[in-house]
């Protein structure tokens, strides 16, 4: 895969930022909600990245 065409880091970074934003909303409720939302953001970014790369591999073959 071309380094220039690889946008997986953008997906992971974007969903992490979404998780941080949601976490700041829940920060007054509980610090554990803040940490959980960051982890959910990272995890969803990894899942989306794997789905995108799988579709790219299927298209190339």
C-alpha distance matrix in Angstrom:
0.0 3.8 6.3 8.6 7.3 6.9 10.6 11.2 13.5 15.4 16.1 17.3 19.3 20.8 22.0 23.3 25.3 26.6 27.7 29.5 31.2 32.5 33.5 35.6 37.5 38.3 39.0 42.7 42.9 41.2 38.9 37.4 36.3 34.5 32.6 31.9 30.5 28.1 26.9 26.7 24.5 22.1 22.2 21.7 18.6 17.1 18.2 16.9 13.4 13.5 14.9 12.4 9.4 11.9 12.9 9.5 9.5 13.1 12.8 10.6 13.2
3.8 0.0 3.8 5.3 5.2 6.2 10.0 11.6 13.3 14.8 16.3 17.7 19.0 20.5 22.4 23.5 25.0 26.7 28.1 29.5 31.0 32.7 33.7 35.6 37.6 38.6 39.2 42.9 43.4 41.8 39.4 38.2 37.1 35.0 33.3 33.0 31.3 28.7 28.0 27.9 25.4 23.0 23.7 23.1 19.8 18.7 20.2 18.5 15.1 16.0 17.3 14.4 12.0 15.0 15.4 11.9 12.6 16.1 15.1 13.0 16.0
6.3 3.8 0.0 3.8 5.5 5.2 8.4 10.1 10.7 12.5 14.6 15.6 16.4 18.3 20.4 21.1 22.5 24.5 25.8 26.9 28.5 30.5 31.3 32.9 35.2 36.3 36.6 40.3 40.9 39.3 36.8 35.8 34.8 32.5 30.8 30.8 29.1 26.3 25.9 26.1 23.4 21.0 22.2 21.9 18.3 17.5 19.6 18.1 14.5 16.0 17.9 15.0 13.0 16.5 17.2 14.1 15.1 18.7 18.0 16.3 19.3
8.6 5.3 3.8 0.0 3.8 5.6 7.9 10.8 11.4 12.0 14.5 16.2 16.5 17.8 20.3 21.4 22.2 24.1 26.0 26.9 28.1 30.2 31.4 32.8 34.9 36.3 36.8 40.3 41.2 39.9 37.5 36.8 35.5 33.1 31.8 31.8 29.7 27.0 27.0 27.0 24.0 22.1 23.5 22.7 19.0 19.0 20.9 18.7 15.6 17.6 18.9 15.6 14.3 17.9 17.8 14.7 16.4 19.6 18.3 16.9 20.3
7.3 5.2 5.5 3.8 0.0 3.8 6.2 9.2 11.0 11.2 12.9 15.2 16.1 16.8 19.0 20.7 21.6 23.0 24.9 26.4 27.4 29.2 30.6 32.2 34.0 35.4 36.2 39.8 40.4 39.2 37.0 36.1 34.5 32.4 31.2 30.8 28.6 26.3 26.1 25.6 22.7 21.0 21.9 20.7 17.3 17.2 18.5 16.1 13.1 15.0 15.8 12.3 11.3 14.7 14.3 11.1 13.3 16.3 14.8 13.8 17.4
6.9 6.2 5.2 5.6 3.8 0.0 3.8 5.7 7.7 8.8 10.1 11.8 13.2 14.4 16.2 17.6 19.0 20.5 22.0 23.5 24.9 26.5 27.7 29.6 31.4 32.6 33.3 36.9 37.4 36.0 33.8 32.7 31.3 29.2 27.8 27.4 25.4 23.0 22.6 22.2 19.5 17.5 18.4 17.5 14.0 13.7 15.3 13.3 10.0 12.0 13.4 10.3 9.2 12.9 13.2 10.7 12.6 15.8 15.2 14.5 17.7
10.6 10.0 8.4 7.9 6.2 3.8 0.0 3.8 5.5 5.3 6.7 9.0 10.1 10.8 12.8 14.5 15.6 16.9 18.7 20.2 21.4 23.0 24.4 26.1 27.9 29.2 30.0 33.6 34.1 33.0 30.9 30.0 28.3 26.2 25.1 24.7 22.4 20.1 20.1 19.6 16.5 15.0 16.3 15.0 11.4 12.0 13.7 11.3 8.6 11.6 12.7 9.7 9.9 13.6 13.7 12.0 14.6 17.3 16.7 16.8 20.0
11.2 11.6 10.1 10.8 9.2 5.7 3.8 0.0 3.8 5.3 5.2 6.4 8.6 9.8 10.9 12.4 14.3 15.5 16.7 18.5 20.1 21.3 22.4 24.6 26.4 27.2 28.1 31.7 32.0 30.5 28.4 27.2 25.7 23.8 22.3 21.7 19.8 17.5 17.0 16.5 13.8 11.9 12.8 12.0 8.3 8.3 10.4 8.6 5.5 8.6 10.4 8.3 8.4 12.0 12.9 11.9 14.0 16.8 17.0 17.3 20.0
13.5 13.3 10.7 11.4 11.0 7.7 5.5 3.8 0.0 3.8 5.4 5.1 5.9 8.3 10.0 10.4 12.1 14.1 15.2 16.3 18.2 19.9 20.6 22.4 24.6 25.6 26.0 29.7 30.2 28.7 26.3 25.4 24.2 21.9 20.4 20.4 18.5 15.7 15.7 15.9 12.9 10.7 12.7 12.5 8.7 9.2 12.2 10.9 8.4 11.5 13.7 12.0 12.0 15.6 16.7 15.6 17.6 20.5 20.7 20.8 23.6
15.4 14.8 12.5 12.0 11.2 8.8 5.3 5.3 3.8 0.0 3.8 5.5 5.1 5.8 8.5 9.7 10.4 12.1 14.0 15.1 16.3 18.2 19.5 21.0 23.0 24.4 25.0 28.6 29.3 28.2 26.1 25.5 23.9 21.5 20.6 20.6 18.1 15.6 16.3 16.0 12.5 11.5 13.7 12.6 8.9 10.8 13.1 11.0 9.4 13.0 14.3 12.3 13.3 16.8 17.2 16.3 18.8 21.4 21.1 21.7 24.7
16.1 16.3 14.6 14.5 12.9 10.1 6.7 5.2 5.4 3.8 0.0 3.8 5.5 5.1 6.2 8.5 9.9 10.6 12.2 14.2 15.3 16.5 18.1 20.1 21.6 22.7 23.8 27.3 27.6 26.6 24.8 23.8 21.9 20.0 19.1 18.4 15.9 14.0 14.2 13.3 10.0 9.3 10.8 9.1 5.6 8.0 9.8 7.4 6.7 10.5 11.4 9.9 11.7 14.7 15.1 15.0 17.6 19.7 19.8 20.9 23.7
17.3 17.7 15.6 16.2 15.2 11.8 9.0 6.4 5.1 5.5 3.8 0.0 3.8 5.5 5.4 6.1 8.7 10.0 10.5 12.3 14.3 15.4 16.2 18.4 20.3 21.0 21.7 25.4 25.7 24.2 22.1 21.0 19.5 17.4 16.1 15.7 13.6 11.2 11.1 10.9 7.8 6.1 8.2 7.8 4.2 6.1 9.0 8.2 7.3 10.6 12.4 11.9 13.0 15.8 17.0 17.1 19.1 21.4 22.1 23.0 25.4
19.3 19.0 16.4 16.5 16.1 13.2 10.1 8.6 5.9 5.1 5.5 3.8 0.0 3.8 5.6 5.0 6.2 8.7 9.8 10.5 12.3 14.3 14.9 16.6 18.8 20.0 20.3 23.9 24.7 23.4 21.1 20.7 19.2 16.6 15.7 16.0 13.6 10.8 11.9 12.3 8.7 7.7 10.9 10.6 7.5 9.8 12.7 11.7 10.9 14.3 16.0 15.1 16.2 19.3 20.2 20.0 22.2 24.6 25.0 25.7 28.4
20.8 20.5 18.3 17.8 16.8 14.4 10.8 9.8 8.3 5.8 5.1 5.5 3.8 0.0 3.8 5.4 5.1 6.3 8.7 9.9 10.6 12.5 14.0 15.5 17.2 18.7 19.6 23.0 23.8 23.1 21.3 20.9 18.8 16.4 16.3 16.2 13.2 11.2 12.8 12.1 8.3 8.9 11.6 10.2 7.7 10.9 12.9 11.1 11.4 15.0 15.8 14.8 16.7 19.6 19.9 20.0 22.7 24.7 24.7 25.9 28.7
22.0 22.4 20.4 20.3 19.0 16.2 12.8 10.9 10.0 8.5 6.2 5.4 5.6 3.8 0.0 3.8 5.3 4.9 6.1 8.6 9.7 10.5 12.0 14.2 15.6 16.5 17.8 21.3 21.5 20.6 19.1 18.2 16.0 14.1 13.9 13.1 10.1 8.7 9.8 8.5 4.8 6.2 8.5 6.9 5.4 9.0 10.6 9.5 10.6 13.8 14.5 14.4 16.6 18.9 19.5 20.2 22.7 24.4 24.9 26.4 28.8
23.3 23.5 21.1 21.4 20.7 17.6 14.5 12.4 10.4 9.7 8.5 6.1 5.0 5.4 3.8 0.0 3.8 5.4 4.9 6.2 8.6 9.8 10.2 12.4 14.5 15.2 15.7 19.4 19.9 18.6 16.5 15.9 14.2 11.8 11.1 11.2 8.6 6.0 7.8 8.0 4.5 5.1 8.5 8.5 7.2 10.0 12.4 12.2 12.7 15.6 17.1 17.1 18.7 21.2 22.3 22.8 24.9 26.9 27.7 28.8 31.2
25.3 25.0 22.5 22.2 21.6 19.0 15.6 14.3 12.1 10.4 9.9 8.7 6.2 5.1 5.3 3.8 0.0 3.8 5.3 5.0 6.1 8.6 9.5 10.6 12.8 14.4 14.8 18.2 19.3 18.5 16.7 16.9 14.9 12.0 12.4 13.0 9.9 7.9 10.8 10.8 7.4 8.8 12.1 11.6 10.3 13.4 15.6 14.7 15.4 18.6 19.7 19.3 21.2 23.8 24.5 24.8 27.3 29.3 29.6 30.8 33.5
26.6 26.7 24.5 24.1 23.0 20.5 16.9 15.5 14.1 12.1 10.6 10.0 8.7 6.3 4.9 5.4 3.8 0.0 3.8 5.4 5.1 6.2 8.4 10.0 11.1 12.7 14.1 17.3 17.9 17.6 16.4 16.4 13.7 11.5 12.5 12.2 8.6 8.1 10.8 9.6 6.5 9.3 11.8 10.4 10.1 13.6 14.9 13.9 15.5 18.5 19.0 18.9 21.3 23.5 23.9 24.8 27.3 28.9 29.2 30.9 33.4
27.7 28.1 25.8 26.0 24.9 22.0 18.7 16.7 15.2 14.0 12.2 10.5 9.8 8.7 6.1 4.9 5.3 3.8 0.0 3.8 5.4 5.2 5.9 8.6 10.0 10.6 11.8 15.2 15.4 14.6 13.2 12.7 10.3 8.2 8.9 8.4 4.9 4.5 7.4 6.6 4.5 7.6 9.9 9.5 10.0 13.0 14.3 14.3 16.0 18.5 19.4 20.0 22.1 24.0 24.9 26.0 28.2 29.8 30.6 32.2 34.4
29.5 29.5 26.9 26.9 26.4 23.5 20.2 18.5 16.3 15.1 14.2 12.3 10.5 9.9 8.6 6.2 5.0 5.4 3.8 0.0 3.8 5.5 4.8 6.2 8.8 9.8 9.9 13.5 14.5 13.6 11.8 12.3 10.4 7.2 8.4 9.6 6.7 5.4 9.1 9.7 7.7 9.8 12.8 12.9 12.9 15.7 17.6 17.5 18.7 21.4 22.6 22.9 24.8 27.0 28.0 28.7 30.9 32.8 33.5 34.8 37.2
31.2 31.0 28.5 28.1 27.4 24.9 21.4 20.1 18.2 16.3 15.3 14.3 12.3 10.6 9.7 8.6 6.1 5.1 5.4 3.8 0.0 3.8 5.3 5.3 6.8 9.1 9.9 12.9 14.2 14.3 13.4 14.3 11.7 9.1 11.3 12.0 8.6 8.7 12.3 11.9 9.8 12.6 15.2 14.6 14.7 17.9 19.3 18.8 20.3 23.2 23.9 23.9 26.3 28.5 28.9 29.8 32.3 33.9 34.3 35.9 38.4
32.5 32.7 30.5 30.2 29.2 26.5 23.0 21.3 19.9 18.2 16.5 15.4 14.3 12.5 10.5 9.8 8.6 6.2 5.2 5.5 3.8 0.0 3.8 5.5 5.2 6.7 8.8 11.5 11.9 12.3 12.0 12.4 9.1 7.6 10.2 10.0 6.5 8.2 11.3 10.2 9.2 12.6 14.4 13.6 14.7 17.8 18.7 18.5 20.6 23.1 23.5 24.1 26.6 28.4 28.9 30.2 32.6 33.8 34.5 36.4 38.7
33.5 33.7 31.3 31.4 30.6 27.7 24.4 22.4 20.6 19.5 18.1 16.2 14.9 14.0 12.0 10.2 9.5 8.4 5.9 4.8 5.3 3.8 0.0 3.8 5.3 5.1 5.9 9.3 9.8 9.3 8.4 9.1 6.4 4.0 7.0 7.8 5.3 6.7 9.9 10.0 9.7 12.4 14.4 14.6 15.7 18.3 19.6 20.0 21.8 24.1 25.0 25.8 27.9 29.7 30.7 31.9 34.0 35.5 36.4 38.1 40.2
35.6 35.6 32.9 32.8 32.2 29.6 26.1 24.6 22.4 21.0 20.1 18.4 16.6 15.5 14.2 12.4 10.6 10.0 8.6 6.2 5.3 5.5 3.8 0.0 3.8 5.4 4.9 7.8 9.7 9.9 9.2 11.2 9.1 6.4 9.8 11.3 9.1 9.8 13.4 13.7 12.9 15.5 17.9 17.9 18.6 21.4 22.9 22.9 24.5 27.2 28.0 28.5 30.6 32.7 33.4 34.4 36.8 38.3 39.0 40.6 43.0
37.5 37.6 35.2 34.9 34.0 31.4 27.9 26.4 24.6 23.0 21.6 20.3 18.8 17.2 15.6 14.5 12.8 11.1 10.0 8.8 6.8 5.2 5.3 3.8 0.0 3.8 5.6 7.1 8.3 9.9 10.5 12.2 9.3 8.1 11.8 12.3 10.0 11.9 15.1 14.6 14.1 17.3 19.1 18.7 19.9 22.9 23.7 23.7 25.8 28.3 28.7 29.3 31.8 33.6 34.1 35.4 37.8 39.1 39.7 41.6 43.9
38.3 38.6 36.3 36.3 35.4 32.6 29.2 27.2 25.6 24.4 22.7 21.0 20.0 18.7 16.5 15.2 14.4 12.7 10.6 9.8 9.1 6.7 5.1 5.4 3.8 0.0 3.8 5.5 5.3 6.4 7.6 8.9 6.0 6.0 9.7 10.0 8.7 11.1 13.7 13.5 14.0 17.0 18.3 18.4 20.1 22.6 23.4 24.0 26.1 28.2 28.8 29.9 32.2 33.7 34.5 36.1 38.2 39.4 40.4 42.3 44.3
39.0 39.2 36.6 36.8 36.2 33.3 30.0 28.1 26.0 25.0 23.8 21.7 20.3 19.6 17.8 15.7 14.8 14.1 11.8 9.9 9.9 8.8 5.9 4.9 5.6 3.8 0.0 3.8 5.4 5.4 5.4 8.1 6.8 5.5 9.0 10.7 10.0 11.5 14.3 15.0 15.3 17.7 19.6 20.2 21.5 23.8 25.1 25.8 27.5 29.7 30.7 31.6 33.6 35.4 36.5 37.7 39.7 41.3 42.3 43.9 46.0
42.7 42.9 40.3 40.3 39.8 36.9 33.6 31.7 29.7 28.6 27.3 25.4 23.9 23.0 21.3 19.4 18.2 17.3 15.2 13.5 12.9 11.5 9.3 7.8 7.1 5.5 3.8 0.0 3.8 5.8 7.5 10.4 9.3 9.0 12.5 13.8 13.4 15.2 17.8 18.3 18.9 21.4 23.1 23.6 25.0 27.4 28.5 29.2 31.0 33.2 34.0 35.0 37.2 38.8 39.8 41.2 43.2 44.6 45.6 47.4 49.5
42.9 43.4 40.9 41.2 40.4 37.4 34.1 32.0 30.2 29.3 27.6 25.7 24.7 23.8 21.5 19.9 19.3 17.9 15.4 14.5 14.2 11.9 9.8 9.7 8.3 5.3 5.4 3.8 0.0 3.8 7.1 8.8 7.5 8.9 12.0 12.5 12.6 15.1 17.1 17.2 18.5 21.1 22.1 22.7 24.6 26.8 27.5 28.5 30.6 32.5 33.2 34.5 36.7 38.0 39.1 40.7 42.7 43.8 45.0 46.9 48.8
41.2 41.8 39.3 39.9 39.2 36.0 33.0 30.5 28.7 28.2 26.6 24.2 23.4 23.1 20.6 18.6 18.5 17.6 14.6 13.6 14.3 12.3 9.3 9.9 9.9 6.4 5.4 5.8 3.8 0.0 3.8 5.3 5.4 6.9 9.1 10.0 11.1 13.2 14.8 15.6 17.1 19.2 20.2 21.3 23.3 25.0 26.0 27.3 29.2 30.8 31.9 33.4 35.3 36.6 38.0 39.6 41.2 42.6 44.0 45.7 47.4
38.9 39.4 36.8 37.5 37.0 33.8 30.9 28.4 26.3 26.1 24.8 22.1 21.1 21.3 19.1 16.5 16.7 16.4 13.2 11.8 13.4 12.0 8.4 9.2 10.5 7.6 5.4 7.5 7.1 3.8 0.0 3.8 5.4 5.0 6.5 8.6 10.0 11.0 12.7 14.3 15.6 17.1 18.5 20.1 21.6 23.1 24.6 26.0 27.5 29.2 30.6 32.0 33.6 35.1 36.7 38.0 39.6 41.2 42.7 44.1 45.9
37.4 38.2 35.8 36.8 36.1 32.7 30.0 27.2 25.4 25.5 23.8 21.0 20.7 20.9 18.2 15.9 16.9 16.4 12.7 12.3 14.3 12.4 9.1 11.2 12.2 8.9 8.1 10.4 8.8 5.3 3.8 0.0 3.8 5.3 5.1 6.0 8.5 9.9 10.5 12.0 14.1 15.4 16.2 18.0 19.9 21.1 22.2 24.1 25.6 26.9 28.4 30.1 31.6 32.8 34.6 36.1 37.4 38.9 40.6 42.1 43.6
36.3 37.1 34.8 35.5 34.5 31.3 28.3 25.7 24.2 23.9 21.9 19.5 19.2 18.8 16.0 14.2 14.9 13.7 10.3 10.4 11.7 9.1 6.4 9.1 9.3 6.0 6.8 9.3 7.5 5.4 5.4 3.8 0.0 3.8 5.5 4.9 6.0 8.6 9.8 10.2 12.1 14.2 14.9 16.0 18.1 19.8 20.6 22.0 24.0 25.5 26.5 28.2 30.0 31.2 32.6 34.3 35.9 37.2 38.7 40.4 42.1
34.5 35.0 32.5 33.1 32.4 29.2 26.2 23.8 21.9 21.5 20.0 17.4 16.6 16.4 14.1 11.8 12.0 11.5 8.2 7.2 9.1 7.6 4.0 6.4 8.1 6.0 5.5 9.0 8.9 6.9 5.0 5.3 3.8 0.0 3.8 5.5 5.3 6.5 8.8 10.0 10.8 12.7 14.4 15.5 16.9 18.8 20.2 21.3 22.9 24.8 26.1 27.3 29.0 30.7 32.0 33.3 35.1 36.7 37.9 39.4 41.4
32.6 33.3 30.8 31.8 31.2 27.8 25.1 22.3 20.4 20.6 19.1 16.1 15.7 16.3 13.9 11.1 12.4 12.5 8.9 8.4 11.3 10.2 7.0 9.8 11.8 9.7 9.0 12.5 12.0 9.1 6.5 5.1 5.5 3.8 0.0 3.8 5.5 5.2 6.3 8.7 9.9 10.8 12.3 14.3 15.6 16.8 18.5 20.1 21.3 22.9 24.6 26.0 27.3 28.9 30.7 31.9 33.3 35.0 36.6 37.8 39.6
31.9 33.0 30.8 31.8 30.8 27.4 24.7 21.7 20.4 20.6 18.4 15.7 16.0 16.2 13.1 11.2 13.0 12.2 8.4 9.6 12.0 10.0 7.8 11.3 12.3 10.0 10.7 13.8 12.5 10.0 8.6 6.0 4.9 5.5 3.8 0.0 3.8 5.4 5.1 6.1 8.5 9.9 10.3 12.0 14.1 15.3 16.3 18.1 19.8 21.1 22.4 24.2 25.7 26.9 28.6 30.2 31.5 33.0 34.7 36.2 37.7
30.5 31.3 29.1 29.7 28.6 25.4 22.4 19.8 18.5 18.1 15.9 13.6 13.6 13.2 10.1 8.6 9.9 8.6 4.9 6.7 8.6 6.5 5.3 9.1 10.0 8.7 10.0 13.4 12.6 11.1 10.0 8.5 6.0 5.3 5.5 3.8 0.0 3.8 5.4 5.0 6.1 8.7 9.7 10.4 12.2 14.2 15.2 16.3 18.2 20.0 21.0 22.3 24.2 25.7 27.0 28.5 30.2 31.6 32.9 34.6 36.4
28.1 28.7 26.3 27.0 26.3 23.0 20.1 17.5 15.7 15.6 14.0 11.2 10.8 11.2 8.7 6.0 7.9 8.1 4.5 5.4 8.7 8.2 6.7 9.8 11.9 11.1 11.5 15.2 15.1 13.2 11.0 9.9 8.6 6.5 5.2 5.4 3.8 0.0 3.8 5.4 5.1 6.3 8.6 10.0 10.7 12.5 14.4 15.5 16.6 18.6 20.2 21.2 22.7 24.6 26.1 27.1 28.8 30.6 31.9 33.2 35.1
26.9 28.0 25.9 27.0 26.1 22.6 20.1 17.0 15.7 16.3 14.2 11.1 11.9 12.8 9.8 7.8 10.8 10.8 7.4 9.1 12.3 11.3 9.9 13.4 15.1 13.7 14.3 17.8 17.1 14.8 12.7 10.5 9.8 8.8 6.3 5.1 5.4 3.8 0.0 3.8 5.3 5.1 6.0 8.5 9.8 10.6 12.3 14.2 15.3 16.6 18.4 20.0 21.1 22.6 24.5 25.8 27.0 28.8 30.5 31.7 33.3
26.7 27.9 26.1 27.0 25.6 22.2 19.6 16.5 15.9 16.0 13.3 10.9 12.3 12.1 8.5 8.0 10.8 9.6 6.6 9.7 11.9 10.2 10.0 13.7 14.6 13.5 15.0 18.3 17.2 15.6 14.3 12.0 10.2 10.0 8.7 6.1 5.0 5.4 3.8 0.0 3.8 5.5 5.0 6.0 8.4 9.8 10.4 12.1 14.0 15.3 16.4 18.2 19.9 21.0 22.6 24.3 25.7 27.1 28.7 30.3 31.9
24.5 25.4 23.4 24.0 22.7 19.5 16.5 13.8 12.9 12.5 10.0 7.8 8.7 8.3 4.8 4.5 7.4 6.5 4.5 7.7 9.8 9.2 9.7 12.9 14.1 14.0 15.3 18.9 18.5 17.1 15.6 14.1 12.1 10.8 9.9 8.5 6.1 5.1 5.3 3.8 0.0 3.8 5.5 5.3 6.2 8.7 10.0 10.6 12.2 14.4 15.5 16.5 18.4 20.1 21.3 22.5 24.4 26.0 27.2 28.7 30.7
22.1 23.0 21.0 22.1 21.0 17.5 15.0 11.9 10.7 11.5 9.3 6.1 7.7 8.9 6.2 5.1 8.8 9.3 7.6 9.8 12.6 12.6 12.4 15.5 17.3 17.0 17.7 21.4 21.1 19.2 17.1 15.4 14.2 12.7 10.8 9.9 8.7 6.3 5.1 5.5 3.8 0.0 3.8 5.6 5.1 6.3 8.8 10.0 10.6 12.5 14.4 15.4 16.5 18.5 20.2 21.1 22.6 24.6 26.0 27.1 29.0
22.2 23.7 22.2 23.5 21.9 18.4 16.3 12.8 12.7 13.7 10.8 8.2 10.9 11.6 8.5 8.5 12.1 11.8 9.9 12.8 15.2 14.4 14.4 17.9 19.1 18.3 19.6 23.1 22.1 20.2 18.5 16.2 14.9 14.4 12.3 10.3 9.7 8.6 6.0 5.0 5.5 3.8 0.0 3.8 5.4 5.1 6.3 8.7 9.8 10.7 12.5 14.3 15.5 16.7 18.6 20.1 21.2 22.8 24.6 26.0 27.5
21.7 23.1 21.9 22.7 20.7 17.5 15.0 12.0 12.5 12.6 9.1 7.8 10.6 10.2 6.9 8.5 11.6 10.4 9.5 12.9 14.6 13.6 14.6 17.9 18.7 18.4 20.2 23.6 22.7 21.3 20.1 18.0 16.0 15.5 14.3 12.0 10.4 10.0 8.5 6.0 5.3 5.6 3.8 0.0 3.8 5.4 5.0 6.1 8.5 9.9 10.6 12.2 14.2 15.4 16.7 18.4 20.0 21.2 22.7 24.5 26.1
18.6 19.8 18.3 19.0 17.3 14.0 11.4 8.3 8.7 8.9 5.6 4.2 7.5 7.7 5.4 7.2 10.3 10.1 10.0 12.9 14.7 14.7 15.7 18.6 19.9 20.1 21.5 25.0 24.6 23.3 21.6 19.9 18.1 16.9 15.6 14.1 12.2 10.7 9.8 8.4 6.2 5.1 5.4 3.8 0.0 3.8 5.4 5.2 6.0 8.6 9.9 10.5 12.2 14.2 15.4 16.4 18.3 20.1 21.2 22.5 24.6
17.1 18.7 17.5 19.0 17.2 13.7 12.0 8.3 9.2 10.8 8.0 6.1 9.8 10.9 9.0 10.0 13.4 13.6 13.0 15.7 17.9 17.8 18.3 21.4 22.9 22.6 23.8 27.4 26.8 25.0 23.1 21.1 19.8 18.8 16.8 15.3 14.2 12.5 10.6 9.8 8.7 6.3 5.1 5.4 3.8 0.0 3.8 5.5 5.1 6.2 8.7 9.9 10.6 12.2 14.4 15.3 16.5 18.4 20.1 21.1 22.8
18.2 20.2 19.6 20.9 18.5 15.3 13.7 10.4 12.2 13.1 9.8 9.0 12.7 12.9 10.6 12.4 15.6 14.9 14.3 17.6 19.3 18.7 19.6 22.9 23.7 23.4 25.1 28.5 27.5 26.0 24.6 22.2 20.6 20.2 18.5 16.3 15.2 14.4 12.3 10.4 10.0 8.8 6.3 5.0 5.4 3.8 0.0 3.8 5.4 5.2 6.3 8.7 10.0 10.7 12.5 14.4 15.5 16.7 18.6 20.2 21.5
16.9 18.5 18.1 18.7 16.1 13.3 11.3 8.6 10.9 11.0 7.4 8.2 11.7 11.1 9.5 12.2 14.7 13.9 14.3 17.5 18.8 18.5 20.0 22.9 23.7 24.0 25.8 29.2 28.5 27.3 26.0 24.1 22.0 21.3 20.1 18.1 16.3 15.5 14.2 12.1 10.6 10.0 8.7 6.1 5.2 5.5 3.8 0.0 3.8 5.5 5.1 6.2 8.6 9.9 10.7 12.4 14.3 15.5 16.7 18.5 20.4
13.4 15.1 14.5 15.6 13.1 10.0 8.6 5.5 8.4 9.4 6.7 7.3 10.9 11.4 10.6 12.7 15.4 15.5 16.0 18.7 20.3 20.6 21.8 24.5 25.8 26.1 27.5 31.0 30.6 29.2 27.5 25.6 24.0 22.9 21.3 19.8 18.2 16.6 15.3 14.0 12.2 10.6 9.8 8.5 6.0 5.1 5.4 3.8 0.0 3.8 5.4 5.1 6.1 8.5 10.0 10.6 12.3 14.3 15.4 16.6 18.6
13.5 16.0 16.0 17.6 15.0 12.0 11.6 8.6 11.5 13.0 10.5 10.6 14.3 15.0 13.8 15.6 18.6 18.5 18.5 21.4 23.2 23.1 24.1 27.2 28.3 28.2 29.7 33.2 32.5 30.8 29.2 26.9 25.5 24.8 22.9 21.1 20.0 18.6 16.6 15.3 14.4 12.5 10.7 9.9 8.6 6.2 5.2 5.5 3.8 0.0 3.8 5.5 5.2 6.1 8.6 9.9 10.5 12.3 14.3 15.4 16.7
14.9 17.3 17.9 18.9 15.8 13.4 12.7 10.4 13.7 14.3 11.4 12.4 16.0 15.8 14.5 17.1 19.7 19.0 19.4 22.6 23.9 23.5 25.0 28.0 28.7 28.8 30.7 34.0 33.2 31.9 30.6 28.4 26.5 26.1 24.6 22.4 21.0 20.2 18.4 16.4 15.5 14.4 12.5 10.6 9.9 8.7 6.3 5.1 5.4 3.8 0.0 3.8 5.5 5.1 6.3 8.7 10.0 10.7 12.4 14.4 15.7
12.4 14.4 15.0 15.6 12.3 10.3 9.7 8.3 12.0 12.3 9.9 11.9 15.1 14.8 14.4 17.1 19.3 18.9 20.0 22.9 23.9 24.1 25.8 28.5 29.3 29.9 31.6 35.0 34.5 33.4 32.0 30.1 28.2 27.3 26.0 24.2 22.3 21.2 20.0 18.2 16.5 15.4 14.3 12.2 10.5 9.9 8.7 6.2 5.1 5.5 3.8 0.0 3.8 5.4 5.2 6.2 8.7 10.0 10.7 12.5 14.6
9.4 12.0 13.0 14.3 11.3 9.2 9.9 8.4 12.0 13.3 11.7 13.0 16.2 16.7 16.6 18.7 21.2 21.3 22.1 24.8 26.3 26.6 27.9 30.6 31.8 32.2 33.6 37.2 36.7 35.3 33.6 31.6 30.0 29.0 27.3 25.7 24.2 22.7 21.1 19.9 18.4 16.5 15.5 14.2 12.2 10.6 10.0 8.6 6.1 5.2 5.5 3.8 0.0 3.8 5.4 5.0 6.2 8.7 9.9 10.6 12.5
11.9 15.0 16.5 17.9 14.7 12.9 13.6 12.0 15.6 16.8 14.7 15.8 19.3 19.6 18.9 21.2 23.8 23.5 24.0 27.0 28.5 28.4 29.7 32.7 33.6 33.7 35.4 38.8 38.0 36.6 35.1 32.8 31.2 30.7 28.9 26.9 25.7 24.6 22.6 21.0 20.1 18.5 16.7 15.4 14.2 12.2 10.7 9.9 8.5 6.1 5.1 5.4 3.8 0.0 3.8 5.4 5.1 6.3 8.7 10.0 10.9
12.9 15.4 17.2 17.8 14.3 13.2 13.7 12.9 16.7 17.2 15.1 17.0 20.2 19.9 19.5 22.3 24.5 23.9 24.9 28.0 28.9 28.9 30.7 33.4 34.1 34.5 36.5 39.8 39.1 38.0 36.7 34.6 32.6 32.0 30.7 28.6 27.0 26.1 24.5 22.6 21.3 20.2 18.6 16.7 15.4 14.4 12.5 10.7 10.0 8.6 6.3 5.2 5.4 3.8 0.0 3.8 5.4 5.1 6.2 8.7 10.1
9.5 11.9 14.1 14.7 11.1 10.7 12.0 11.9 15.6 16.3 15.0 17.1 20.0 20.0 20.2 22.8 24.8 24.8 26.0 28.7 29.8 30.2 31.9 34.4 35.4 36.1 37.7 41.2 40.7 39.6 38.0 36.1 34.3 33.3 31.9 30.2 28.5 27.1 25.8 24.3 22.5 21.1 20.1 18.4 16.4 15.3 14.4 12.4 10.6 9.9 8.7 6.2 5.0 5.4 3.8 0.0 3.8 5.5 5.2 6.2 8.8
9.5 12.6 15.1 16.4 13.3 12.6 14.6 14.0 17.6 18.8 17.6 19.1 22.2 22.7 22.7 24.9 27.3 27.3 28.2 30.9 32.3 32.6 34.0 36.8 37.8 38.2 39.7 43.2 42.7 41.2 39.6 37.4 35.9 35.1 33.3 31.5 30.2 28.8 27.0 25.7 24.4 22.6 21.2 20.0 18.3 16.5 15.5 14.3 12.3 10.5 10.0 8.7 6.2 5.1 5.4 3.8 0.0 3.8 5.5 5.2 6.4
13.1 16.1 18.7 19.6 16.3 15.8 17.3 16.8 20.5 21.4 19.7 21.4 24.6 24.7 24.4 26.9 29.3 28.9 29.8 32.8 33.9 33.8 35.5 38.3 39.1 39.4 41.3 44.6 43.8 42.6 41.2 38.9 37.2 36.7 35.0 33.0 31.6 30.6 28.8 27.1 26.0 24.6 22.8 21.2 20.1 18.4 16.7 15.5 14.3 12.3 10.7 10.0 8.7 6.3 5.1 5.5 3.8 0.0 3.8 5.5 5.4
12.8 15.1 18.0 18.3 14.8 15.2 16.7 17.0 20.7 21.1 19.8 22.1 25.0 24.7 24.9 27.7 29.6 29.2 30.6 33.5 34.3 34.5 36.4 39.0 39.7 40.4 42.3 45.6 45.0 44.0 42.7 40.6 38.7 37.9 36.6 34.7 32.9 31.9 30.5 28.7 27.2 26.0 24.6 22.7 21.2 20.1 18.6 16.7 15.4 14.3 12.4 10.7 9.9 8.7 6.2 5.2 5.5 3.8 0.0 3.8 5.6
10.6 13.0 16.3 16.9 13.8 14.5 16.8 17.3 20.8 21.7 20.9 23.0 25.7 25.9 26.4 28.8 30.8 30.9 32.2 34.8 35.9 36.4 38.1 40.6 41.6 42.3 43.9 47.4 46.9 45.7 44.1 42.1 40.4 39.4 37.8 36.2 34.6 33.2 31.7 30.3 28.7 27.1 26.0 24.5 22.5 21.1 20.2 18.5 16.6 15.4 14.4 12.5 10.6 10.0 8.7 6.2 5.2 5.5 3.8 0.0 3.8
13.2 16.0 19.3 20.3 17.4 17.7 20.0 20.0 23.6 24.7 23.7 25.4 28.4 28.7 28.8 31.2 33.5 33.4 34.4 37.2 38.4 38.7 40.2 43.0 43.9 44.3 46.0 49.5 48.8 47.4 45.9 43.6 42.1 41.4 39.6 37.7 36.4 35.1 33.3 31.9 30.7 29.0 27.5 26.1 24.6 22.8 21.5 20.4 18.6 16.7 15.7 14.6 12.5 10.9 10.1 8.8 6.4 5.4 5.6 3.8 0.0
